[in-house]
């Protein structure tokens, strides 16, 4: 069952991410290897070995249905649905809530704007939460049950080693597989 859930999460996340990929990333992903030619020609045609994202050129799209509706997501590096490093941003409207859940790998969170509120436990209890104002960094170990909400529009930067997965404590909170 766990493998099936992981596959469903990864497939759904990958599908959502495909819509968020930049045109260059899509082109590079389908491009044949460019190992032929002179070193100068290879240097001129190979994909960039770094990324640079100013706030105005980040491509936001709807977050995958693994998360509650209303959030936007931008993948900056890697592919969170696959093994390997990733960096992504999550933009949440004021009052956005993520029910109790956990991740199978360490989750690293940096609050870029707004206030992200984090509570630990199996029940959503605002009185048990701690505010993470802009500039705060935190990390959660694998399988630590937690919940969260946004105060004001909040943007997080999430990074780690994929695949990124979310497992809800209460299966009824999981929108994946629910009919629209």
MARTORVEX-662193 format. One record per atom (N, C-alpha, C, O): residue number from 1; residue in three letters; atom name; x, y, z. Coordinates in nm, 3 decimals, padded with zeros to 5 digits. Layout:
# residues N
pos code site xx yy zz
NUM ALA CA X Y Z
...
//
This chain:
# residues 180
pos code site xx yy zz
1 UNK N 00.083 -00.119 00.000
1 UNK CA 00.000 00.000 00.000
1 UNK C 00.087 00.126 00.000
1 UNK O 00.058 00.222 -00.070
2 UNK N 00.197 00.123 00.080
2 UNK CA 00.285 00.239 00.088
2 UNK C 00.347 00.269 -00.048
2 UNK O 00.358 00.385 -00.087
3 UNK N 00.388 00.163 -00.121
3 UNK CA 00.446 00.184 -00.254
3 UNK C 00.343 00.243 -00.349
3 UNK O 00.375 00.330 -00.430
4 UNK N 00.218 00.196 -00.339
4 UNK CA 00.113 00.248 -00.426
4 UNK C 00.090 00.396 -00.396
4 UNK O 00.080 00.477 -00.487
5 UNK N 00.082 00.431 -00.267
5 UNK CA 00.063 00.570 -00.228
5 UNK C 00.180 00.655 -00.277
5 UNK O 00.158 00.764 -00.329
6 UNK N 00.303 00.606 -00.260
6 UNK CA 00.420 00.680 -00.306
6 UNK C 00.412 00.702 -00.456
6 UNK O 00.441 00.811 -00.505
7 UNK N 00.374 00.597 -00.531
7 UNK CA 00.364 00.611 -00.676
7 UNK C 00.257 00.712 -00.713
7 UNK O 00.278 00.796 -00.801
8 UNK N 00.142 00.705 -00.647
8 UNK CA 00.033 00.798 -00.677
8 UNK C 00.076 00.941 -00.647
8 UNK O 00.052 01.031 -00.726
9 UNK N 00.140 00.961 -00.532
9 UNK CA 00.189 01.095 -00.496
9 UNK C 00.289 01.143 -00.601
9 UNK O 00.278 01.255 -00.651
10 UNK N 00.387 01.058 -00.633
10 UNK CA 00.491 01.098 -00.728
10 UNK C 00.432 01.124 -00.865
10 UNK O 00.469 01.222 -00.930
11 UNK N 00.340 01.038 -00.911
11 UNK CA 00.281 01.058 -01.044
11 UNK C 00.199 01.186 -01.048
11 UNK O 00.209 01.263 -01.143
12 UNK N 00.119 01.209 -00.946
12 UNK CA 00.038 01.331 -00.942
12 UNK C 00.123 01.454 -00.931
12 UNK O 00.096 01.555 -00.995
13 UNK N 00.227 01.447 -00.849
13 UNK CA 00.316 01.560 -00.831
13 UNK C 00.392 01.588 -00.960
13 UNK O 00.407 01.703 -01.000
14 UNK N 00.441 01.482 -01.024
14 UNK CA 00.514 01.499 -01.150
14 UNK C 00.424 01.559 -01.256
14 UNK O 00.468 01.645 -01.333
15 UNK N 00.298 01.515 -01.260
15 UNK CA 00.204 01.571 -01.358
15 UNK C 00.185 01.720 -01.332
15 UNK O 00.188 01.800 -01.425
16 UNK N 00.166 01.756 -01.204
16 UNK CA 00.149 01.897 -01.169
16 UNK C 00.275 01.977 -01.201
16 UNK O 00.267 02.090 -01.248
17 UNK N 00.390 01.916 -01.176
17 UNK CA 00.515 01.987 -01.200
17 UNK C 00.539 02.009 -01.348
17 UNK O 00.600 02.109 -01.386
18 UNK N 00.493 01.919 -01.431
18 UNK CA 00.510 01.936 -01.576
18 UNK C 00.450 02.067 -01.623
18 UNK O 00.505 02.133 -01.711
19 UNK N 00.338 02.104 -01.564
19 UNK CA 00.275 02.230 -01.601
19 UNK C 00.355 02.349 -01.551
19 UNK O 00.340 02.460 -01.604
20 UNK N 00.439 02.329 -01.450
20 UNK CA 00.515 02.439 -01.392
20 UNK C 00.653 02.456 -01.453
20 UNK O 00.718 02.559 -01.435
21 UNK N 00.699 02.354 -01.524
21 UNK CA 00.835 02.359 -01.579
21 UNK C 00.848 02.475 -01.677
21 UNK O 00.755 02.505 -01.753
22 UNK N 00.964 02.538 -01.675
22 UNK CA 00.988 02.648 -01.768
22 UNK C 01.001 02.591 -01.909
22 UNK O 01.036 02.474 -01.925
23 UNK N 00.975 02.672 -02.013
23 UNK CA 00.991 02.622 -02.150
23 UNK C 01.131 02.568 -02.174
23 UNK O 01.145 02.468 -02.245
24 UNK N 01.236 02.631 -02.119
24 UNK CA 01.372 02.583 -02.139
24 UNK C 01.392 02.447 -02.073
24 UNK O 01.457 02.359 -02.129
25 UNK N 01.336 02.431 -01.952
25 UNK CA 01.350 02.302 -01.883
25 UNK C 01.281 02.192 -01.962
25 UNK O 01.334 02.081 -01.972
26 UNK N 01.162 02.221 -02.019
26 UNK CA 01.092 02.122 -02.100
26 UNK C 01.175 02.088 -02.224
26 UNK O 01.186 01.971 -02.263
27 UNK N 01.233 02.192 -02.286
27 UNK CA 01.315 02.170 -02.405
27 UNK C 01.437 02.086 -02.371
27 UNK O 01.471 01.992 -02.443
28 UNK N 01.505 02.121 -02.258
28 UNK CA 01.624 02.047 -02.217
28 UNK C 01.592 01.903 -02.182
28 UNK O 01.670 01.813 -02.211
29 UNK N 01.475 01.880 -02.120
29 UNK CA 01.438 01.745 -02.079
29 UNK C 01.419 01.654 -02.199
29 UNK O 01.449 01.535 -02.191
30 UNK N 01.371 01.707 -02.310
30 UNK CA 01.348 01.624 -02.428
30 UNK C 01.458 01.632 -02.531
30 UNK O 01.450 01.567 -02.635
31 UNK N 01.560 01.709 -02.503
31 UNK CA 01.666 01.730 -02.601
31 UNK C 01.763 01.612 -02.603
31 UNK O 01.792 01.554 -02.499
32 UNK N 01.813 01.577 -02.722
32 UNK CA 01.914 01.472 -02.727
32 UNK C 02.044 01.520 -02.665
32 UNK O 02.065 01.640 -02.650
33 UNK N 02.130 01.427 -02.630
33 UNK CA 02.259 01.461 -02.572
33 UNK C 02.339 01.546 -02.669
33 UNK O 02.335 01.522 -02.790
34 UNK N 02.410 01.643 -02.617
34 UNK CA 02.487 01.733 -02.703
34 UNK C 02.636 01.713 -02.680
34 UNK O 02.709 01.811 -02.664
35 UNK N 02.680 01.589 -02.679
35 UNK CA 02.821 01.560 -02.653
35 UNK C 02.907 01.574 -02.778
35 UNK O 03.029 01.579 -02.767
36 UNK N 02.847 01.580 -02.894
36 UNK CA 02.925 01.592 -03.017
36 UNK C 02.969 01.737 -03.036
36 UNK O 02.912 01.828 -02.976
37 UNK N 03.069 01.756 -03.118
37 UNK CA 03.113 01.892 -03.151
37 UNK C 03.232 01.935 -03.070
37 UNK O 03.281 01.862 -02.984
38 UNK N 03.278 02.054 -03.099
38 UNK CA 03.395 02.109 -03.031
38 UNK C 03.359 02.152 -02.889
38 UNK O 03.241 02.172 -02.860
39 UNK N 03.456 02.166 -02.801
39 UNK CA 03.426 02.212 -02.665
39 UNK C 03.353 02.345 -02.665
39 UNK O 03.260 02.365 -02.587
40 UNK N 03.393 02.437 -02.753
40 UNK CA 03.326 02.567 -02.758
40 UNK C 03.181 02.551 -02.799
40 UNK O 03.093 02.617 -02.743
41 UNK N 03.154 02.464 -02.896
41 UNK CA 03.017 02.442 -02.941
41 UNK C 02.936 02.375 -02.829
41 UNK O 02.821 02.411 -02.807
42 UNK N 02.996 02.277 -02.759
42 UNK CA 02.925 02.211 -02.649
42 UNK C 02.893 02.313 -02.541
42 UNK O 02.782 02.312 -02.486
43 UNK N 02.986 02.398 -02.509
43 UNK CA 02.963 02.499 -02.405
43 UNK C 02.850 02.592 -02.443
43 UNK O 02.774 02.636 -02.357
44 UNK N 02.839 02.623 -02.571
44 UNK CA 02.736 02.715 -02.616
44 UNK C 02.598 02.649 -02.621
44 UNK O 02.497 02.719 -02.616
45 UNK N 02.592 02.516 -02.629
45 UNK CA 02.463 02.450 -02.646
45 UNK C 02.417 02.368 -02.525
45 UNK O 02.301 02.328 -02.520
46 UNK N 02.505 02.342 -02.429
46 UNK CA 02.463 02.259 -02.316
46 UNK C 02.373 02.340 -02.222
46 UNK O 02.382 02.463 -02.218
47 UNK N 02.287 02.270 -02.147
47 UNK CA 02.201 02.341 -02.052
47 UNK C 02.284 02.413 -01.946
47 UNK O 02.398 02.374 -01.920
48 UNK N 02.228 02.516 -01.887
48 UNK CA 02.298 02.595 -01.786
48 UNK C 02.332 02.507 -01.666
48 UNK O 02.257 02.416 -01.631
49 UNK N 02.446 02.534 -01.604
49 UNK CA 02.487 02.458 -01.488
49 UNK C 02.448 02.529 -01.358
49 UNK O 02.492 02.490 -01.249
50 UNK N 02.365 02.631 -01.370
50 UNK CA 02.317 02.700 -01.251
50 UNK C 02.179 02.759 -01.284
50 UNK O 02.136 02.759 -01.399
51 UNK N 02.112 02.807 -01.181
51 UNK CA 01.982 02.869 -01.200
51 UNK C 01.978 03.001 -01.127
51 UNK O 02.044 03.019 -01.025
52 UNK N 01.903 03.093 -01.179
52 UNK CA 01.888 03.223 -01.117
52 UNK C 01.742 03.264 -01.133
52 UNK O 01.692 03.273 -01.245
53 UNK N 01.675 03.289 -01.023
53 UNK CA 01.533 03.322 -01.026
53 UNK C 01.511 03.452 -00.949
53 UNK O 01.525 03.455 -00.827
54 UNK N 01.477 03.557 -01.019
54 UNK CA 01.438 03.680 -00.952
54 UNK C 01.288 03.667 -00.922
54 UNK O 01.220 03.589 -00.988
55 UNK N 01.237 03.741 -00.825
55 UNK CA 01.095 03.726 -00.792
55 UNK C 01.001 03.741 -00.912
55 UNK O 00.898 03.674 -00.918
56 UNK N 01.037 03.827 -01.005
56 UNK CA 00.950 03.849 -01.119
56 UNK C 00.951 03.740 -01.224
56 UNK O 00.860 03.734 -01.307
57 UNK N 01.052 03.652 -01.224
57 UNK CA 01.054 03.549 -01.327
57 UNK C 01.024 03.408 -01.274
57 UNK O 01.046 03.309 -01.344
58 UNK N 00.975 03.400 -01.151
58 UNK CA 00.934 03.270 -01.098
58 UNK C 00.799 03.234 -01.157
58 UNK O 00.706 03.316 -01.157
59 UNK N 00.788 03.112 -01.208
59 UNK CA 00.664 03.064 -01.269
59 UNK C 00.582 02.989 -01.165
59 UNK O 00.617 02.877 -01.127
60 UNK N 00.474 03.051 -01.119
60 UNK CA 00.387 02.990 -01.020
60 UNK C 00.275 02.914 -01.091
60 UNK O 00.228 02.955 -01.197
61 UNK N 00.234 02.806 -01.032
61 UNK CA 00.119 02.730 -01.080
61 UNK C 00.044 02.675 -00.960
61 UNK O 00.093 02.684 -00.847
62 UNK N -00.072 02.619 -00.983
62 UNK CA -00.148 02.560 -00.873
62 UNK C -00.066 02.449 -00.809
62 UNK O -00.003 02.369 -00.878
63 UNK N -00.069 02.444 -00.678
63 UNK CA 00.001 02.337 -00.606
63 UNK C -00.068 02.205 -00.640
63 UNK O -00.188 02.204 -00.669
64 UNK N 00.005 02.095 -00.637
64 UNK CA -00.057 01.965 -00.666
64 UNK C -00.166 01.932 -00.564
64 UNK O -00.166 01.987 -00.453
65 UNK N -00.257 01.844 -00.602
65 UNK CA -00.369 01.814 -00.512
65 UNK C -00.328 01.735 -00.388
65 UNK O -00.414 01.697 -00.309
66 UNK N -00.200 01.708 -00.371
66 UNK CA -00.151 01.651 -00.245
66 UNK C -00.165 01.752 -00.133
66 UNK O -00.165 01.716 -00.015
67 UNK N -00.178 01.880 -00.169
67 UNK CA -00.196 01.988 -00.072
67 UNK C -00.338 02.043 -00.082
67 UNK O -00.403 02.028 -00.186
68 UNK N -00.387 02.105 00.024
68 UNK CA -00.520 02.166 00.016
68 UNK C -00.526 02.270 -00.096
68 UNK O -00.425 02.333 -00.129
69 UNK N -00.643 02.288 -00.154
69 UNK CA -00.662 02.383 -00.263
69 UNK C -00.631 02.525 -00.218
69 UNK O -00.648 02.560 -00.101
70 UNK N -00.584 02.606 -00.311
70 UNK CA -00.563 02.748 -00.286
70 UNK C -00.418 02.792 -00.286
70 UNK O -00.392 02.912 -00.296
71 UNK N -00.324 02.700 -00.275
71 UNK CA -00.182 02.737 -00.273
71 UNK C -00.125 02.735 -00.414
71 UNK O -00.178 02.669 -00.503
72 UNK N -00.016 02.806 -00.432
72 UNK CA 00.060 02.808 -00.557
72 UNK C 00.197 02.749 -00.529
72 UNK O 00.248 02.757 -00.417
73 UNK N 00.257 02.689 -00.632
73 UNK CA 00.386 02.624 -00.616
73 UNK C 00.476 02.659 -00.733
73 UNK O 00.430 02.674 -00.846
74 UNK N 00.604 02.673 -00.706
74 UNK CA 00.705 02.695 -00.810
74 UNK C 00.824 02.605 -00.779
74 UNK O 00.877 02.608 -00.668
75 UNK N 00.864 02.526 -00.875
75 UNK CA 00.982 02.441 -00.859
75 UNK C 01.101 02.517 -00.915
75 UNK O 01.099 02.559 -01.030
76 UNK N 01.203 02.536 -00.833
76 UNK CA 01.320 02.611 -00.873
76 UNK C 01.437 02.522 -00.914
76 UNK O 01.517 02.558 -01.000
77 UNK N 01.445 02.404 -00.853
77 UNK CA 01.557 02.315 -00.880
77 UNK C 01.512 02.171 -00.862
77 UNK O 01.436 02.139 -00.771
78 UNK N 01.559 02.085 -00.951
78 UNK CA 01.531 01.944 -00.938
78 UNK C 01.388 01.908 -00.969
78 UNK O 01.313 01.987 -01.027
79 UNK N 01.350 01.788 -00.929
79 UNK CA 01.214 01.739 -00.947
79 UNK C 01.173 01.675 -00.816
79 UNK O 01.219 01.565 -00.784
80 UNK N 01.087 01.742 -00.738
80 UNK CA 01.050 01.690 -00.606
80 UNK C 00.986 01.552 -00.609
80 UNK O 00.981 01.486 -00.505
81 UNK N 00.938 01.506 -00.723
81 UNK CA 00.876 01.374 -00.729
81 UNK C 00.977 01.263 -00.754
81 UNK O 00.941 01.145 -00.758
82 UNK N 01.104 01.300 -00.771
82 UNK CA 01.207 01.199 -00.798
82 UNK C 01.318 01.206 -00.693
82 UNK O 01.328 01.303 -00.617
83 UNK N 01.400 01.102 -00.690
83 UNK CA 01.514 01.101 -00.598
83 UNK C 01.611 01.212 -00.638
83 UNK O 01.632 01.236 -00.756
84 UNK N 01.667 01.279 -00.539
84 UNK CA 01.765 01.384 -00.566
84 UNK C 01.724 01.514 -00.502
84 UNK O 01.613 01.527 -00.451
85 UNK N 01.815 01.612 -00.503
85 UNK CA 01.787 01.741 -00.440
85 UNK C 01.679 01.818 -00.515
85 UNK O 01.666 01.808 -00.637
86 UNK N 01.602 01.895 -00.440
86 UNK CA 01.499 01.982 -00.498
86 UNK C 01.491 02.110 -00.416
86 UNK O 01.529 02.112 -00.299
87 UNK N 01.442 02.215 -00.478
87 UNK CA 01.408 02.340 -00.411
87 UNK C 01.278 02.388 -00.473
87 UNK O 01.267 02.395 -00.595
88 UNK N 01.180 02.420 -00.390
88 UNK CA 01.053 02.470 -00.441
88 UNK C 01.000 02.576 -00.346
88 UNK O 01.043 02.586 -00.231
89 UNK N 00.907 02.655 -00.397
89 UNK CA 00.843 02.757 -00.315
89 UNK C 00.693 02.731 -00.312
89 UNK O 00.634 02.685 -00.409
90 UNK N 00.635 02.760 -00.198
90 UNK CA 00.493 02.743 -00.177
90 UNK C 00.436 02.877 -00.134
90 UNK O 00.481 02.936 -00.035
91 UNK N 00.337 02.926 -00.208
91 UNK CA 00.271 03.054 -00.178
91 UNK C 00.130 03.022 -00.127
91 UNK O 00.051 02.959 -00.197
92 UNK N 00.102 03.066 -00.005
92 UNK CA -00.025 03.035 00.059
92 UNK C -00.101 03.163 00.090
92 UNK O -00.042 03.261 00.136
93 UNK N -00.233 03.163 00.065
93 UNK CA -00.312 03.280 00.102
93 UNK C -00.331 03.288 00.254
93 UNK O -00.311 03.190 00.325
94 UNK N -00.371 03.405 00.301
94 UNK CA -00.400 03.424 00.443
94 UNK C -00.501 03.319 00.490
94 UNK O -00.603 03.298 00.425
95 UNK N -00.472 03.255 00.602
95 UNK CA -00.564 03.157 00.659
95 UNK C -00.550 03.016 00.605
95 UNK O -00.619 02.925 00.651
96 UNK N -00.464 02.995 00.507
96 UNK CA -00.444 02.862 00.448
96 UNK C -00.399 02.765 00.557
96 UNK O -00.316 02.798 00.641
97 UNK N -00.456 02.644 00.553
97 UNK CA -00.424 02.544 00.654
97 UNK C -00.380 02.413 00.589
97 UNK O -00.433 02.372 00.485
98 UNK N -00.284 02.349 00.651
98 UNK CA -00.242 02.215 00.609
98 UNK C -00.270 02.123 00.729
98 UNK O -00.210 02.140 00.835
99 UNK N -00.361 02.027 00.711
99 UNK CA -00.397 01.937 00.822
99 UNK C -00.278 01.854 00.871
99 UNK O -00.175 01.848 00.804
100 UNK N -00.292 01.791 00.987
100 UNK CA -00.183 01.709 01.040
100 UNK C -00.135 01.605 00.939
100 UNK O -00.213 01.536 00.874
101 UNK N -00.003 01.598 00.927
101 UNK CA 00.060 01.511 00.827
101 UNK C 00.205 01.487 00.868
101 UNK O 00.252 01.537 00.970
102 UNK N 00.274 01.408 00.787
102 UNK CA 00.418 01.390 00.806
102 UNK C 00.481 01.364 00.671
102 UNK O 00.412 01.341 00.572
103 UNK N 00.613 01.367 00.669
103 UNK CA 00.691 01.342 00.548
103 UNK C 00.784 01.226 00.575
103 UNK O 00.821 01.199 00.689
104 UNK N 00.822 01.156 00.470
104 UNK CA 00.909 01.040 00.485
104 UNK C 01.057 01.076 00.487
104 UNK O 01.142 00.993 00.518
105 UNK N 01.087 01.202 00.455
105 UNK CA 01.224 01.251 00.458
105 UNK C 01.226 01.385 00.533
105 UNK O 01.121 01.447 00.551
106 UNK N 01.341 01.429 00.574
106 UNK CA 01.352 01.556 00.644
106 UNK C 01.298 01.668 00.556
106 UNK O 01.328 01.675 00.436
107 UNK N 01.219 01.756 00.617
107 UNK CA 01.165 01.872 00.545
107 UNK C 01.236 01.997 00.598
107 UNK O 01.243 02.018 00.719
108 UNK N 01.287 02.079 00.506
108 UNK CA 01.356 02.204 00.540
108 UNK C 01.268 02.320 00.493
108 UNK O 01.225 02.322 00.378
109 UNK N 01.242 02.415 00.581
109 UNK CA 01.149 02.525 00.553
109 UNK C 01.215 02.658 00.587
109 UNK O 01.269 02.676 00.696
110 UNK N 01.210 02.751 00.493
110 UNK CA 01.252 02.889 00.518
110 UNK C 01.134 02.979 00.485
110 UNK O 01.077 02.968 00.376
111 UNK N 01.097 03.067 00.576
111 UNK CA 00.985 03.158 00.555
111 UNK C 01.041 03.283 00.485
111 UNK O 01.122 03.357 00.541
112 UNK N 00.996 03.305 00.361
112 UNK CA 01.044 03.420 00.284
112 UNK C 00.958 03.544 00.304
112 UNK O 01.008 03.656 00.298
113 UNK N 00.827 03.524 00.329
113 UNK CA 00.738 03.637 00.358
113 UNK C 00.617 03.585 00.434
113 UNK O 00.582 03.467 00.426
114 UNK N 00.553 03.674 00.508
114 UNK CA 00.437 03.635 00.587
114 UNK C 00.479 03.562 00.714
114 UNK O 00.594 03.568 00.756
115 UNK N 00.382 03.493 00.772
115 UNK CA 00.408 03.415 00.894
115 UNK C 00.353 03.275 00.874
115 UNK O 00.235 03.257 00.842
116 UNK N 00.438 03.178 00.892
116 UNK CA 00.401 03.037 00.884
116 UNK C 00.390 02.988 01.027
116 UNK O 00.483 03.004 01.106
117 UNK N 00.278 02.929 01.061
117 UNK CA 00.255 02.879 01.196
117 UNK C 00.263 02.727 01.193
117 UNK O 00.200 02.663 01.110
118 UNK N 00.340 02.672 01.284
118 UNK CA 00.366 02.528 01.284
118 UNK C 00.334 02.469 01.419
118 UNK O 00.375 02.521 01.523
119 UNK N 00.259 02.360 01.417
119 UNK CA 00.229 02.286 01.539
119 UNK C 00.270 02.142 01.521
119 UNK O 00.270 02.089 01.409
120 UNK N 00.304 02.078 01.629
120 UNK CA 00.346 01.938 01.625
120 UNK C 00.237 01.854 01.693
120 UNK O 00.189 01.888 01.801
121 UNK N 00.200 01.745 01.627
121 UNK CA 00.101 01.655 01.685
121 UNK C 00.004 01.604 01.580
121 UNK O 00.012 01.641 01.462
122 UNK N -00.087 01.519 01.625
122 UNK CA -00.182 01.453 01.536
122 UNK C -00.313 01.528 01.520
122 UNK O -00.395 01.491 01.436
123 UNK N -00.336 01.633 01.601
123 UNK CA -00.461 01.710 01.593
123 UNK C -00.428 01.856 01.565
123 UNK O -00.331 01.910 01.618
124 UNK N -00.510 01.919 01.481
124 UNK CA -00.490 02.060 01.448
124 UNK C -00.534 02.142 01.568
124 UNK O -00.652 02.145 01.603
125 UNK N -00.439 02.210 01.631
125 UNK CA -00.465 02.288 01.752
125 UNK C -00.381 02.415 01.745
125 UNK O -00.262 02.413 01.774
126 UNK N -00.446 02.525 01.707
126 UNK CA -00.373 02.652 01.692
126 UNK C -00.302 02.694 01.820
126 UNK O -00.197 02.758 01.814
127 UNK N -00.358 02.658 01.935
127 UNK CA -00.293 02.698 02.060
127 UNK C -00.161 02.625 02.082
127 UNK O -00.080 02.666 02.165
128 UNK N -00.139 02.516 02.007
128 UNK CA -00.013 02.440 02.020
128 UNK C 00.089 02.480 01.913
128 UNK O 00.196 02.421 01.904
129 UNK N 00.054 02.580 01.832
129 UNK CA 00.143 02.621 01.723
129 UNK C 00.245 02.725 01.765
129 UNK O 00.231 02.791 01.868
130 UNK N 00.347 02.737 01.682
130 UNK CA 00.450 02.837 01.703
130 UNK C 00.464 02.920 01.576
130 UNK O 00.474 02.864 01.467
131 UNK N 00.463 03.051 01.589
131 UNK CA 00.477 03.139 01.474
131 UNK C 00.620 03.137 01.421
131 UNK O 00.716 03.142 01.498
132 UNK N 00.631 03.131 01.290
132 UNK CA 00.761 03.139 01.222
132 UNK C 00.755 03.264 01.134
132 UNK O 00.708 03.255 01.020
133 UNK N 00.801 03.378 01.182
133 UNK CA 00.794 03.501 01.101
133 UNK C 00.895 03.497 00.986
133 UNK O 00.981 03.410 00.978
134 UNK N 00.882 03.595 00.897
134 UNK CA 00.973 03.608 00.784
134 UNK C 01.118 03.595 00.830
134 UNK O 01.158 03.656 00.929
135 UNK N 01.194 03.515 00.757
135 UNK CA 01.335 03.494 00.788
135 UNK C 01.362 03.370 00.870
135 UNK O 01.478 03.332 00.888
136 UNK N 01.259 03.305 00.921
136 UNK CA 01.277 03.187 01.005
136 UNK C 01.311 03.064 00.920
136 UNK O 01.255 03.045 00.812
137 UNK N 01.403 02.982 00.971
137 UNK CA 01.435 02.853 00.910
137 UNK C 01.401 02.744 01.012
137 UNK O 01.422 02.761 01.132
138 UNK N 01.348 02.634 00.962
138 UNK CA 01.320 02.521 01.049
138 UNK C 01.332 02.392 00.970
138 UNK O 01.328 02.393 00.847
139 UNK N 01.346 02.282 01.040
139 UNK CA 01.344 02.152 00.974
139 UNK C 01.273 02.053 01.063
139 UNK O 01.274 02.064 01.185
140 UNK N 01.211 01.955 00.999
140 UNK CA 01.137 01.852 01.069
140 UNK C 01.191 01.717 01.027
140 UNK O 01.209 01.691 00.908
141 UNK N 01.217 01.630 01.123
141 UNK CA 01.270 01.498 01.088
141 UNK C 01.162 01.410 01.023
141 UNK O 01.043 01.441 01.033
142 UNK N 01.202 01.304 00.958
142 UNK CA 01.106 01.213 00.896
142 UNK C 01.003 01.163 00.998
142 UNK O 01.035 01.133 01.114
143 UNK N 00.880 01.155 00.951
143 UNK CA 00.766 01.098 01.026
143 UNK C 00.721 01.180 01.146
143 UNK O 00.639 01.131 01.224
144 UNK N 00.771 01.301 01.164
144 UNK CA 00.721 01.387 01.271
144 UNK C 00.586 01.444 01.228
144 UNK O 00.577 01.514 01.127
145 UNK N 00.483 01.414 01.304
145 UNK CA 00.348 01.461 01.270
145 UNK C 00.338 01.610 01.305
145 UNK O 00.376 01.653 01.415
146 UNK N 00.287 01.687 01.209
146 UNK CA 00.275 01.831 01.229
146 UNK C 00.162 01.887 01.143
146 UNK O 00.109 01.818 01.056
147 UNK N 00.126 02.012 01.169
147 UNK CA 00.021 02.083 01.096
147 UNK C 00.065 02.228 01.085
147 UNK O 00.155 02.272 01.156
148 UNK N -00.001 02.303 00.996
148 UNK CA 00.046 02.440 00.975
148 UNK C -00.066 02.528 00.922
148 UNK O -00.167 02.480 00.871
149 UNK N -00.046 02.662 00.934
149 UNK CA -00.137 02.758 00.874
149 UNK C -00.060 02.887 00.849
149 UNK O 00.044 02.914 00.909
150 UNK N -00.116 02.967 00.758
150 UNK CA -00.053 03.093 00.719
150 UNK C -00.127 03.211 00.780
150 UNK O -00.250 03.213 00.785
151 UNK N -00.050 03.310 00.826
151 UNK CA -00.106 03.436 00.870
151 UNK C -00.056 03.540 00.770
151 UNK O 00.063 03.569 00.763
152 UNK N -00.149 03.597 00.694
152 UNK CA -00.113 03.684 00.582
152 UNK C -00.064 03.596 00.468
152 UNK O -00.033 03.479 00.488
153 UNK N -00.057 03.653 00.347
153 UNK CA 00.000 03.574 00.237
153 UNK C 00.142 03.534 00.279
153 UNK O 00.221 03.618 00.322
154 UNK N 00.172 03.408 00.266
154 UNK CA 00.300 03.354 00.315
154 UNK C 00.368 03.276 00.204
154 UNK O 00.306 03.195 00.135
155 UNK N 00.497 03.300 00.188
155 UNK CA 00.577 03.225 00.090
155 UNK C 00.687 03.152 00.163
155 UNK O 00.764 03.210 00.240
156 UNK N 00.693 03.020 00.138
156 UNK CA 00.796 02.935 00.195
156 UNK C 00.890 02.888 00.087
156 UNK O 00.851 02.875 -00.029
157 UNK N 01.013 02.864 00.124
157 UNK CA 01.105 02.790 00.037
157 UNK C 01.130 02.656 00.106
157 UNK O 01.172 02.651 00.221
158 UNK N 01.102 02.549 00.032
158 UNK CA 01.120 02.413 00.081
158 UNK C 01.233 02.349 00.003
158 UNK O 01.241 02.363 -00.119
159 UNK N 01.320 02.280 00.072
159 UNK CA 01.425 02.208 00.000
159 UNK C 01.457 02.078 00.073
159 UNK O 01.432 02.064 00.193
160 UNK N 01.513 01.987 -00.001
160 UNK CA 01.548 01.859 00.059
160 UNK C 01.592 01.761 -00.048
160 UNK O 01.629 01.798 -00.159
161 UNK N 01.588 01.634 -00.011
161 UNK CA 01.621 01.526 -00.102
161 UNK C 01.492 01.451 -00.130
161 UNK O 01.426 01.401 -00.039
162 UNK N 01.456 01.443 -00.257
162 UNK CA 01.332 01.379 -00.297
162 UNK C 01.341 01.229 -00.301
162 UNK O 01.448 01.171 -00.286
163 UNK N 01.226 01.167 -00.323
163 UNK CA 01.100 01.233 -00.355
163 UNK C 01.034 01.296 -00.231
163 UNK O 01.038 01.242 -00.121
164 UNK N 00.972 01.414 -00.255
164 UNK CA 00.893 01.481 -00.153
164 UNK C 00.759 01.410 -00.146
164 UNK O 00.695 01.387 -00.248
165 UNK N 00.718 01.375 -00.026
165 UNK CA 00.591 01.306 -00.006
165 UNK C 00.522 01.365 00.115
165 UNK O 00.586 01.414 00.207
166 UNK N 00.389 01.358 00.113
166 UNK CA 00.310 01.403 00.227
166 UNK C 00.211 01.292 00.259
166 UNK O 00.143 01.240 00.170
167 UNK N 00.203 01.256 00.387
167 UNK CA 00.112 01.152 00.433
167 UNK C 00.025 01.215 00.542
167 UNK O 00.076 01.259 00.644
168 UNK N -00.106 01.218 00.519
168 UNK CA -00.198 01.279 00.614
168 UNK C -00.230 01.181 00.727
168 UNK O -00.248 01.062 00.704
169 UNK N -00.236 01.233 00.849
169 UNK CA -00.271 01.153 00.966
169 UNK C -00.413 01.098 00.948
169 UNK O -00.438 00.980 00.973
170 UNK N -00.505 01.184 00.905
170 UNK CA -00.643 01.144 00.878
170 UNK C -00.659 01.130 00.728
170 UNK O -00.653 01.230 00.656
171 UNK N -00.679 01.009 00.677
171 UNK CA -00.691 00.990 00.531
171 UNK C -00.801 01.076 00.467
171 UNK O -00.793 01.106 00.348
172 UNK N -00.900 01.117 00.543
172 UNK CA -01.007 01.202 00.488
172 UNK C -00.955 01.341 00.449
172 UNK O -01.018 01.410 00.369
173 UNK N -00.842 01.382 00.505
173 UNK CA -00.782 01.513 00.471
173 UNK C -00.707 01.510 00.337
173 UNK O -00.671 01.615 00.284
174 UNK N -00.684 01.391 00.284
174 UNK CA -00.607 01.375 00.160
174 UNK C -00.699 01.392 00.040
174 UNK O -00.790 01.311 00.019
175 UNK N -00.676 01.496 -00.040
175 UNK CA -00.760 01.524 -00.159
175 UNK C -00.729 01.432 -00.277
175 UNK O -00.811 01.420 -00.368
176 UNK N -00.616 01.368 -00.275
176 UNK CA -00.581 01.279 -00.386
176 UNK C -00.682 01.165 -00.391
176 UNK O -00.715 01.105 -00.288
177 UNK N -00.729 01.137 -00.508
177 UNK CA -00.825 01.029 -00.522
177 UNK C -00.970 01.071 -00.498
177 UNK O -01.062 00.994 -00.526
178 UNK N -00.991 01.193 -00.445
178 UNK CA -01.127 01.240 -00.426
178 UNK C -01.180 01.293 -00.559
178 UNK O -01.106 01.355 -00.635
179 UNK N -01.306 01.268 -00.586
179 UNK CA -01.367 01.315 -00.711
179 UNK C -01.395 01.463 -00.699
179 UNK O -01.434 01.513 -00.594
180 UNK N -01.374 01.531 -00.811
180 UNK CA -01.397 01.676 -00.812
180 UNK C -01.544 01.708 -00.828
180 UNK O -01.582 01.825 -00.831
//
